[in-house]
Amino acid sequence: TSVDVAEGGEVAITITDQNGDSVTATASVDADGSYSVTDIDVSTLTDGPLTIEAVATDNNGNELTASTSVELDLTAPDAPTAAFNDAGDAVSGEAEPGSTVIVRDDEGNELGRTTADEDGSYTVTLDEPLTNGEEVEVTATDAAGNESDPTTATAPDTTAPDAPTAAFNDAGDAVSGEAEPGSTVIVRDDEGNELGRTTADEDGSYTVTLDEPLTNGEEVEVTATDAAGNESDPTTATAPDTTAPDAPIITGAVDDVEPAGDLADGDVTNDSTPTLEGTAEADSTVTVFQDGTQIGTTTADADGHWSFEVPALADDTVTFTATATDAAGNVSADSTGFTLTIDTVAPDAPTLALANDTGDVDGVTSDGTVNVGGLEENATWEYSTDGGASWTEGTGDSFELPEGDYADGEVLARQTDEAGNTSDNGELGAVSVDTTAPDAPTAAFNDAGDAVSGEAEPGSTVIVRDDDGNELGRTTADEDGSYTIELDEPLTDGEEVTVTATDEAGNESAPTEATAPQAPPVLSLALANDTGIDGDGITSDGTVEVGGLIA
């Protein structure tokens, strides 16, 4: 600055390096006496000390001189070294000691700066970590303002790519979409098995071709993995569904009318609205048919189980089938038929009759066998001996009554047909079962041998038989047990007879033996030896033989 030089006056400036090389320039003085030169090219001079001399003429014509010394530094620092830490929030390295180290993003925005220490080490801490493989440029600028060439540092990549988009083609043999450019796109099935892979192009587009088409609505997972190995979240893609479900299965039916229970194919039931049960593709719509006519629909649950209550049916034999329709509208083949016979009519009451009414009085017997008639084929039956308070399962077509007296309405039977319909009760009526034989009677002949008398069970039938079993007579013991049987022909020669008592149920006692009286002997006399003329009673031998003697 010079206040002694007129405005517009020239100042000659000479800059000389240590080798004596110099450059010159001129400047004009401003109104306030100042001047400046900004376009001097000192690139031909050598770095080091410079002498700057300014010469001007003042208003009085005197030459004015001023000089100063400065350091010339036109050499940029070497490019620094630079590397990110694992967290991506700091860049460290080596640079010219004292230089200003600056980190910039790929758009030139400054992310941070620091000064290299006396050893040249530096660390620039970033406000926001970079963790997706971003590139930054790092430069070092010395005190003279010379900036080094940039060094590129790549941030760690710990950020997974965005989940790709993914969709099947109509044929189900390829999955396409968009992913991080250069990432590896992998398609896996629901068990994690790899079905195919490819690399997304520079625009991020990809297509993975599958070896085997998927055409049954299968779900796959698609991921993108970047060069650092970071894998994206999976994207689910659903294959087209052009495959019909397997035919459903009618596994059985449920009868909820007593006697309730499970029904198998071919069974008979008294439930006119049985509930069909079965399996089909999970979540499919099951359509049920009766003899080929649709009667309704239901939905299989997530496990593939379904049930359907059939609308009321008339008594008949019917066959049910079913189809399954998936969400894509594919319809299965018909199921195997499931046949039921509906029978809601109870059978007739069975008939009851004594197998052998052994006594003389109806309903009194020694044989407790009761025949059961009128049983339907395949029906079960049961009987009661206490008027229906308790029941016993019957077998065959008869049952045995224990000994005892049974009033009218106590002995019953009923049958249940194959469908479970139970008949009214069949009744036997009053009956007495007596299986105990009377005691053996007492028995004795009268002296004439024409009657046998004694004591027997009151009311029993007393029968006399000869030793060949021929009946000689019978009677009924009176209320005191006394009896007398008169014989048509007397027995007077000590014959033995058997006497039995038979009660009204037909039980016969053990036999009692009775012996007929013995008549007095008739004696006869005869000559032992009639020595004279036969028959003339003259003999020389007086021996007389006596006949008819009892030994």
C-alpha positions as CSV (number, residue, x, y, z in Angstrom):
1,T,0.0,0.0,0.0
2,S,1.3,3.5,-0.8
3,V,-0.5,6.8,-0.1
4,D,2.2,8.7,-1.9
5,V,1.4,7.2,-5.3
6,A,-1.3,8.8,-7.4
7,E,-4.5,6.7,-8.1
8,G,-3.9,4.7,-11.2
9,G,-0.1,4.8,-10.8
10,E,1.7,1.6,-11.7
11,V,3.6,-0.7,-9.2
12,A,6.1,-3.1,-10.8
13,I,6.3,-6.4,-8.9
14,T,9.2,-8.8,-9.2
15,I,9.2,-12.3,-7.6
16,T,12.6,-14.0,-7.4
17,D,13.3,-17.6,-6.3
18,Q,16.4,-18.9,-4.6
19,N,17.9,-19.8,-8.0
20,G,17.6,-16.2,-9.2
21,D,14.7,-17.0,-11.5
22,S,12.0,-14.4,-11.5
23,V,8.6,-13.4,-12.8
24,T,7.2,-9.9,-13.0
25,A,3.8,-8.3,-13.0
26,T,2.3,-4.8,-12.7
27,A,-0.6,-3.5,-10.6
28,S,-2.6,-0.3,-10.5
29,V,-2.9,1.8,-7.3
30,D,-6.5,2.2,-6.0
31,A,-8.0,5.4,-4.7
32,D,-7.0,4.4,-1.2
33,G,-3.5,3.7,-2.3
34,S,-3.8,-0.1,-2.3
35,Y,-2.9,-2.6,-5.1
36,S,-3.0,-6.3,-5.7
37,V,-2.0,-8.9,-8.2
38,T,-3.8,-12.3,-8.4
39,D,-2.8,-13.8,-11.7
40,I,1.0,-14.1,-11.3
41,D,2.1,-17.5,-12.7
42,V,4.9,-18.7,-10.4
43,S,4.8,-22.2,-11.7
44,T,8.3,-21.7,-13.3
45,L,9.8,-20.9,-10.0
46,T,11.3,-23.4,-7.6
47,D,9.6,-24.2,-4.3
48,G,11.4,-22.5,-1.4
49,P,12.1,-18.9,-0.3
50,L,10.9,-16.1,-2.6
51,T,11.8,-12.5,-2.6
52,I,8.9,-10.2,-3.6
53,E,10.0,-6.6,-4.6
54,A,7.5,-3.8,-5.5
55,V,8.7,-0.5,-7.2
56,A,6.5,2.6,-7.8
57,T,7.0,6.4,-8.4
58,D,5.4,8.8,-5.9
59,N,3.7,12.1,-6.6
60,N,7.0,13.9,-6.4
61,G,8.7,11.7,-8.9
62,N,10.6,9.7,-6.3
63,E,11.1,5.9,-6.8
64,L,9.7,4.0,-3.9
65,T,10.8,0.4,-3.2
66,A,9.4,-2.3,-0.8
67,S,10.3,-6.0,-0.5
68,T,9.3,-9.1,1.5
69,S,10.2,-12.8,1.7
70,V,7.7,-15.8,1.5
71,E,7.9,-19.6,1.0
72,L,6.7,-21.0,-2.3
73,D,4.9,-24.4,-2.1
74,L,3.3,-25.6,-5.3
75,T,3.6,-29.4,-4.6
76,A,0.5,-31.3,-3.6
77,P,0.8,-33.9,-0.8
78,D,0.8,-37.6,-1.7
79,A,-2.6,-39.2,-1.8
80,P,-3.4,-40.4,1.7
81,T,-4.1,-44.0,2.6
82,A,-7.7,-44.6,3.8
83,A,-9.7,-47.4,5.1
84,F,-13.1,-47.8,7.0
85,N,-13.4,-49.4,10.4
86,D,-15.8,-52.4,10.7
87,A,-18.6,-50.2,12.0
88,G,-18.4,-47.9,9.0
89,D,-18.4,-44.8,11.1
90,A,-14.7,-43.8,10.8
91,V,-12.0,-43.5,8.1
92,S,-8.4,-43.8,9.1
93,G,-5.0,-43.8,7.4
94,E,-1.7,-41.9,6.8
95,A,-1.4,-38.4,5.2
96,E,1.2,-35.6,5.1
97,P,1.7,-34.5,8.7
98,G,-0.3,-31.4,9.4
99,S,-2.4,-31.7,6.2
100,T,-6.1,-31.4,6.3
101,V,-7.8,-34.7,5.5
102,I,-11.3,-34.5,4.0
103,V,-13.7,-37.4,3.4
104,R,-16.3,-36.7,0.6
105,D,-19.2,-38.9,-0.7
106,D,-19.6,-39.8,-4.4
107,E,-21.4,-36.6,-5.0
108,G,-18.6,-34.5,-3.5
109,N,-20.4,-33.7,-0.2
110,E,-18.1,-33.4,2.7
111,L,-18.7,-36.1,5.3
112,G,-15.9,-35.1,7.7
113,R,-12.4,-33.7,8.1
114,T,-9.4,-33.7,10.5
115,T,-5.7,-32.8,10.6
116,A,-3.1,-35.4,10.3
117,D,-0.9,-35.5,13.3
118,E,2.9,-35.1,13.4
119,D,3.3,-38.8,12.4
120,G,0.8,-38.4,9.6
121,S,-1.9,-40.5,11.2
122,Y,-5.5,-39.4,11.1
123,T,-9.0,-40.6,11.8
124,V,-12.1,-38.9,10.4
125,T,-15.3,-39.8,12.4
126,L,-18.5,-39.7,10.3
127,D,-21.8,-38.4,11.7
128,E,-23.7,-41.2,10.0
129,P,-22.1,-44.7,9.5
130,L,-21.8,-46.1,6.0
131,T,-22.6,-49.8,6.0
132,N,-23.7,-50.6,2.5
133,G,-20.4,-50.7,0.6
134,E,-20.5,-47.0,-0.3
135,E,-17.4,-45.5,-1.9
136,V,-15.9,-42.2,-0.5
137,E,-12.9,-40.1,-1.6
138,V,-10.3,-39.0,0.8
139,T,-7.9,-36.1,0.1
140,A,-5.1,-34.3,2.0
141,T,-4.6,-30.5,1.6
142,D,-1.3,-29.0,2.9
143,A,-1.0,-25.6,4.5
144,A,-0.3,-24.0,1.1
145,G,-3.7,-25.3,-0.1
146,N,-2.3,-27.9,-2.4
147,E,-4.8,-30.8,-2.4
148,S,-3.7,-34.4,-3.1
149,D,-5.2,-36.8,-5.5
150,P,-8.2,-38.5,-4.0
151,T,-8.0,-42.0,-2.5
152,T,-11.1,-44.2,-2.7
153,A,-12.2,-46.1,0.4
154,T,-15.1,-48.5,0.4
155,A,-17.4,-48.7,3.4
156,P,-18.1,-52.1,4.9
157,D,-21.2,-53.8,3.5
158,T,-23.3,-55.2,6.4
159,T,-26.6,-54.1,5.0
160,A,-28.7,-56.7,3.3
161,P,-30.3,-55.9,0.0
162,D,-34.0,-55.0,-0.1
163,A,-36.2,-58.1,-0.5
164,P,-36.6,-58.8,-4.3
165,T,-39.8,-58.7,-6.1
166,A,-40.8,-62.1,-7.4
167,A,-43.6,-63.7,-9.5
168,F,-44.1,-66.9,-11.5
169,N,-44.8,-67.0,-15.2
170,D,-48.0,-68.8,-16.3
171,A,-46.2,-72.0,-17.0
172,G,-44.8,-72.2,-13.5
173,D,-41.2,-72.9,-14.8
174,A,-39.6,-69.4,-14.1
175,V,-39.6,-66.8,-11.4
176,S,-38.8,-63.2,-12.4
177,G,-38.5,-59.8,-10.7
178,E,-36.3,-57.0,-9.5
179,A,-33.4,-57.3,-7.1
180,E,-30.2,-55.4,-6.1
181,P,-28.1,-55.2,-9.3
182,G,-25.4,-57.8,-9.2
183,S,-26.9,-59.7,-6.3
184,T,-27.4,-63.4,-6.5
185,V,-31.1,-64.3,-6.6
186,I,-31.9,-67.8,-5.2
187,V,-35.3,-69.6,-5.3
188,R,-36.0,-72.2,-2.6
189,D,-39.0,-74.5,-1.9
190,D,-40.8,-74.5,1.5
191,E,-38.3,-77.0,2.8
192,G,-35.3,-74.8,2.0
193,N,-34.2,-76.8,-1.0
194,E,-32.7,-74.6,-3.8
195,L,-34.6,-74.7,-7.0
196,G,-32.5,-72.3,-9.0
197,R,-30.4,-69.2,-8.9
198,T,-29.2,-66.3,-11.2
199,T,-27.5,-62.9,-11.0
200,A,-29.5,-59.7,-11.2
201,D,-28.4,-57.6,-14.2
202,E,-27.2,-54.0,-14.0
203,D,-30.8,-52.8,-13.9
204,G,-31.7,-55.3,-11.2
205,S,-33.8,-57.5,-13.4
206,Y,-33.6,-61.3,-13.1
207,T,-35.3,-64.5,-14.2
208,V,-34.6,-67.9,-12.5
209,T,-35.6,-70.9,-14.7
210,L,-36.7,-74.0,-12.7
211,D,-35.8,-77.5,-13.7
212,E,-39.3,-78.8,-12.8
213,P,-42.3,-76.5,-13.3
214,L,-44.5,-75.9,-10.2
215,T,-48.2,-75.9,-11.1
216,N,-50.0,-76.7,-7.8
217,G,-50.0,-73.4,-6.1
218,E,-46.7,-74.1,-4.3
219,E,-45.1,-71.3,-2.4
220,V,-41.3,-70.5,-2.9
221,E,-39.1,-68.1,-1.1
222,V,-36.8,-65.8,-3.2
223,T,-33.8,-64.0,-1.7
224,A,-31.1,-61.6,-3.0
225,T,-27.5,-61.9,-1.7
226,D,-25.0,-59.1,-2.3
227,A,-21.3,-59.5,-3.0
228,A,-20.6,-59.1,0.7
229,G,-22.8,-62.1,1.5
230,N,-25.7,-60.2,3.0
231,E,-28.9,-61.9,2.3
232,S,-32.2,-60.1,2.0
233,D,-35.5,-61.0,3.6
234,P,-37.3,-63.6,1.6
235,T,-40.1,-62.8,-0.8
236,T,-42.8,-65.4,-1.2
237,A,-44.0,-66.2,-4.7
238,T,-46.9,-68.5,-5.3
239,A,-46.8,-70.9,-8.3
240,P,-49.8,-71.0,-10.6
241,D,-52.3,-73.7,-9.6
242,T,-53.4,-75.7,-12.7
243,T,-53.3,-79.1,-10.9
244,A,-56.6,-80.7,-9.7
245,P,-56.7,-81.9,-6.1
246,D,-56.6,-85.6,-5.4
247,A,-60.0,-87.1,-5.1
248,P,-61.4,-86.7,-1.6
249,I,-62.0,-89.8,0.6
250,I,-65.2,-90.4,2.6
251,T,-63.8,-92.2,5.6
252,G,-67.0,-92.9,7.4
253,A,-70.2,-91.4,8.9
254,V,-71.6,-90.7,12.4
255,D,-75.0,-91.9,13.5
256,D,-76.3,-89.7,16.4
257,V,-79.6,-91.6,16.8
258,E,-79.6,-94.2,19.6
259,P,-77.8,-96.5,19.4
260,A,-75.4,-93.8,18.2
261,G,-72.0,-94.7,16.8
262,D,-69.6,-94.7,13.8
263,L,-70.8,-96.1,10.5
264,A,-68.7,-97.8,7.8
265,D,-69.3,-98.2,4.1
266,G,-72.2,-100.7,3.6
267,D,-73.7,-100.2,7.1
268,V,-77.3,-99.8,8.0
269,T,-78.5,-96.9,10.1
270,N,-81.7,-95.6,11.7
271,D,-80.3,-92.0,11.4
272,S,-82.0,-90.3,8.4
273,T,-79.4,-87.4,8.6
274,P,-76.1,-89.1,9.2
275,T,-72.9,-86.9,9.2
276,L,-70.4,-87.9,6.5
277,E,-66.7,-87.4,7.4
278,G,-63.6,-87.5,5.2
279,T,-60.4,-86.0,4.0
280,A,-59.5,-83.7,1.1
281,E,-57.0,-81.1,0.0
282,A,-56.6,-78.5,2.8
283,D,-59.0,-75.6,2.5
284,S,-60.6,-77.0,-0.6
285,T,-64.4,-76.9,-1.2
286,V,-65.9,-80.4,-0.9
287,T,-69.0,-81.0,-2.9
288,V,-71.2,-84.0,-1.8
289,F,-73.4,-86.0,-4.1
290,Q,-76.2,-88.5,-3.3
291,D,-76.6,-91.1,-6.1
292,G,-75.0,-88.6,-8.5
293,T,-77.1,-85.5,-7.4
294,Q,-75.4,-82.7,-5.6
295,I,-76.8,-82.3,-2.0
296,G,-74.4,-79.7,-0.6
297,T,-70.9,-78.4,0.0
298,T,-68.5,-78.0,2.9
299,T,-64.9,-76.9,3.4
300,A,-61.9,-79.0,4.4
301,D,-60.0,-77.5,7.3
302,A,-56.3,-76.7,7.4
303,D,-55.5,-80.3,8.1
304,G,-57.7,-81.5,5.3
305,H,-60.6,-82.9,7.5
306,W,-64.2,-82.2,6.6
307,S,-67.7,-83.3,7.7
308,F,-71.2,-82.8,6.2
309,E,-74.6,-83.6,7.7
310,V,-76.8,-85.2,5.0
311,P,-80.3,-83.7,4.5
312,A,-83.1,-85.9,5.7
313,L,-83.3,-89.2,3.7
314,A,-86.2,-91.6,3.1
315,D,-85.6,-95.3,4.0
316,D,-83.5,-96.6,1.1
317,T,-80.0,-97.6,0.1
318,V,-78.0,-94.6,-1.1
319,T,-74.5,-94.0,-2.3
320,F,-72.5,-90.8,-1.6
321,T,-69.6,-89.4,-3.5
322,A,-67.6,-86.2,-3.2
323,T,-65.3,-83.9,-5.2
324,A,-62.7,-81.3,-4.0
325,T,-62.3,-77.9,-5.7
326,D,-59.2,-75.9,-4.8
327,A,-58.9,-72.1,-4.6
328,A,-57.9,-71.9,-8.3
329,G,-61.0,-73.7,-9.3
330,N,-59.4,-77.0,-10.2
331,V,-61.9,-79.9,-9.6
332,S,-60.8,-83.4,-8.5
333,A,-62.1,-86.7,-9.7
334,D,-65.1,-88.3,-7.9
335,S,-64.3,-90.1,-4.6
336,T,-65.0,-93.7,-4.2
337,G,-68.7,-94.3,-3.3
338,F,-69.8,-94.7,0.3
339,T,-73.0,-96.6,0.7
340,L,-75.5,-96.6,3.6
341,T,-78.9,-98.2,4.0
342,I,-81.4,-96.0,5.8
343,D,-83.9,-97.9,7.9
344,T,-86.0,-96.0,10.5
345,V,-88.8,-98.7,10.9
346,A,-88.7,-100.8,14.0
347,P,-89.1,-104.6,13.6
348,D,-92.1,-106.5,14.9
349,A,-92.0,-107.7,18.5
350,P,-90.6,-111.2,18.8
351,T,-92.9,-114.1,19.8
352,L,-92.2,-116.2,23.0
353,A,-93.3,-119.7,23.7
354,L,-92.2,-122.6,26.0
355,A,-90.1,-125.0,24.0
356,N,-91.6,-128.0,26.0
357,D,-94.6,-127.5,28.3
358,T,-93.9,-130.7,30.2
359,G,-96.7,-130.5,32.7
360,D,-100.4,-131.3,32.4
361,V,-101.2,-127.7,33.2
362,D,-100.4,-125.1,30.6
363,G,-97.5,-122.7,31.7
364,V,-96.1,-125.2,34.3
365,T,-93.0,-127.0,33.0
366,S,-89.8,-128.6,34.1
367,D,-88.1,-127.3,31.0
368,G,-87.3,-123.6,31.2
369,T,-86.3,-123.3,27.6
370,V,-88.2,-120.4,25.9
371,N,-88.2,-120.2,22.1
372,V,-87.9,-116.7,20.5
373,G,-89.6,-116.4,17.1
374,G,-90.0,-113.6,14.5
375,L,-86.4,-112.4,14.7
376,E,-85.2,-110.4,11.7
377,E,-82.0,-111.4,9.9
378,N,-78.9,-109.8,11.5
379,A,-81.0,-108.4,14.4
380,T,-79.8,-108.6,17.9
381,W,-82.2,-109.4,20.8
382,E,-82.4,-109.4,24.5
383,Y,-84.7,-110.8,27.2
384,S,-85.9,-109.8,30.6
385,T,-87.3,-111.9,33.5
386,D,-88.2,-109.0,35.7
387,G,-90.6,-107.0,33.6
388,G,-88.0,-105.0,31.8
389,A,-86.1,-103.7,34.8
390,S,-83.0,-105.5,33.5
391,W,-82.1,-107.1,30.2
392,T,-79.8,-109.9,29.1
393,E,-78.4,-110.2,25.6
394,G,-79.8,-113.2,23.8
395,T,-78.0,-115.7,21.5
396,G,-79.4,-118.1,19.0
397,D,-83.2,-118.3,19.1
398,S,-83.9,-119.4,22.7
399,F,-83.1,-118.7,26.4
400,E,-83.4,-120.6,29.7
401,L,-85.6,-119.5,32.5
402,P,-84.3,-120.4,36.0
403,E,-86.7,-122.4,38.3
404,G,-89.4,-120.1,39.7
405,D,-92.8,-118.6,39.2
406,Y,-93.1,-115.8,36.6
407,A,-96.2,-113.5,36.5
408,D,-97.7,-112.3,33.3
409,G,-95.6,-109.4,31.8
410,E,-92.4,-110.5,33.6
411,V,-90.8,-112.6,30.8
412,L,-90.2,-110.3,27.9
413,A,-88.0,-110.1,24.7
414,R,-87.3,-107.4,22.2
415,Q,-85.2,-107.2,19.1
416,T,-83.0,-104.4,17.5
417,D,-82.5,-104.5,13.8
418,E,-79.3,-103.9,12.0
419,A,-80.1,-100.2,11.7
420,G,-80.6,-99.9,15.5
421,N,-84.4,-99.7,15.5
422,T,-85.8,-101.5,18.6
423,S,-89.1,-103.4,18.6
424,D,-91.9,-103.4,21.2
425,N,-91.7,-106.1,23.8
426,G,-92.9,-109.6,23.1
427,E,-94.4,-111.4,26.2
428,L,-94.5,-115.0,27.3
429,G,-97.3,-114.8,29.8
430,A,-97.4,-116.4,33.3
431,V,-95.3,-119.5,33.6
432,S,-93.9,-121.7,36.4
433,V,-90.6,-123.5,35.9
434,D,-90.3,-126.5,38.3
435,T,-87.3,-128.7,37.8
436,T,-87.4,-130.5,41.2
437,A,-88.8,-134.0,41.2
438,P,-91.1,-135.1,44.0
439,D,-89.9,-137.3,46.8
440,A,-90.3,-141.0,46.0
441,P,-93.8,-142.1,47.2
442,T,-94.4,-144.8,49.8
443,A,-96.2,-147.9,48.3
444,A,-97.7,-151.2,49.6
445,F,-100.1,-153.8,48.3
446,N,-103.3,-154.7,50.1
447,D,-103.7,-158.4,51.0
448,A,-105.8,-159.1,48.0
449,G,-103.0,-157.8,45.7
450,D,-105.5,-155.7,43.7
451,A,-104.6,-152.3,45.1
452,V,-101.4,-150.2,45.9
453,S,-101.7,-147.4,48.5
454,G,-99.3,-145.0,50.1
455,E,-98.3,-141.3,50.4
456,A,-97.0,-139.0,47.6
457,E,-96.6,-135.3,46.8
458,P,-100.2,-133.8,47.0
459,G,-101.6,-133.4,43.5
460,S,-98.9,-135.6,41.9
461,T,-99.8,-138.3,39.5
462,V,-98.9,-141.7,41.0
463,I,-98.3,-144.5,38.4
464,V,-97.7,-148.2,39.0
465,R,-95.7,-150.2,36.5
466,D,-94.7,-153.8,36.2
467,D,-91.1,-154.9,35.9
468,D,-91.4,-154.5,32.1
469,G,-92.5,-150.9,32.5
470,N,-96.1,-151.5,31.6
471,E,-98.5,-149.2,33.3
472,L,-100.8,-151.1,35.6
473,G,-102.7,-148.1,37.0
474,R,-102.5,-144.4,38.0
475,T,-104.2,-141.9,40.2
476,T,-103.8,-138.5,41.7
477,A,-102.6,-138.0,45.3
478,D,-105.1,-136.1,47.3
479,E,-104.4,-132.8,49.2
480,D,-103.0,-134.8,52.1
481,G,-100.8,-136.9,49.7
482,S,-102.7,-140.1,50.1
483,Y,-103.4,-142.3,47.1
484,T,-104.8,-145.7,46.2
485,I,-104.4,-147.3,42.8
486,E,-106.7,-150.2,42.0
487,L,-105.3,-152.8,39.6
488,D,-107.4,-154.4,36.9
489,E,-105.8,-157.8,37.6
490,P,-104.7,-158.6,41.2
491,L,-101.1,-159.7,41.7
492,T,-100.9,-162.5,44.2
493,D,-97.7,-164.2,43.3
494,G,-95.2,-161.9,45.0
495,E,-94.6,-159.8,41.9
496,E,-92.6,-156.6,42.2
497,V,-93.9,-153.3,40.8
498,T,-92.5,-149.7,40.7
499,V,-94.4,-146.7,41.9
500,T,-93.5,-143.1,40.9
501,A,-95.0,-139.7,41.5
502,T,-95.0,-137.1,38.7
503,D,-95.8,-133.4,39.7
504,E,-97.7,-131.0,37.5
505,A,-94.5,-129.8,35.8
506,G,-93.8,-133.3,34.7
507,N,-90.9,-134.0,37.1
508,E,-91.0,-137.7,38.0
509,S,-89.8,-139.0,41.3
510,A,-87.4,-141.9,41.9
511,P,-89.3,-145.2,41.8
512,T,-90.5,-147.1,44.9
513,E,-90.7,-150.9,44.7
514,A,-93.7,-152.7,46.1
515,T,-94.1,-156.5,46.3
516,A,-97.5,-158.2,45.7
517,P,-98.8,-160.7,48.4
518,Q,-98.1,-164.5,48.1
519,A,-101.3,-166.8,47.8
520,P,-101.3,-170.0,50.0
521,P,-99.9,-173.1,48.2
522,V,-102.2,-175.9,46.9
523,L,-100.8,-179.3,47.7
524,S,-101.1,-182.5,45.6
525,L,-100.4,-186.2,46.5
526,A,-99.4,-189.0,44.2
527,L,-98.0,-192.5,44.4
528,A,-94.3,-192.4,43.8
529,N,-94.5,-195.8,42.1
530,D,-97.8,-197.4,41.1
531,T,-96.4,-200.9,40.7
532,G,-99.7,-202.5,39.6
533,I,-101.8,-201.7,36.7
534,D,-101.4,-198.0,36.0
535,G,-104.0,-196.0,37.7
536,D,-105.5,-198.8,39.7
537,G,-104.1,-197.5,43.0
538,I,-102.6,-200.9,43.8
539,T,-98.9,-200.8,44.4
540,S,-96.2,-202.6,46.2
541,D,-94.5,-199.2,46.9
542,G,-96.2,-197.2,49.5
543,T,-94.2,-193.9,48.8
544,V,-96.5,-190.9,48.4
545,E,-95.1,-187.7,46.7
546,V,-96.4,-184.3,48.0
547,G,-96.5,-181.5,45.3
548,G,-97.0,-177.7,45.6
549,L,-94.7,-177.3,48.5
550,I,-93.0,-173.8,48.8
551,A,-89.3,-174.2,48.7
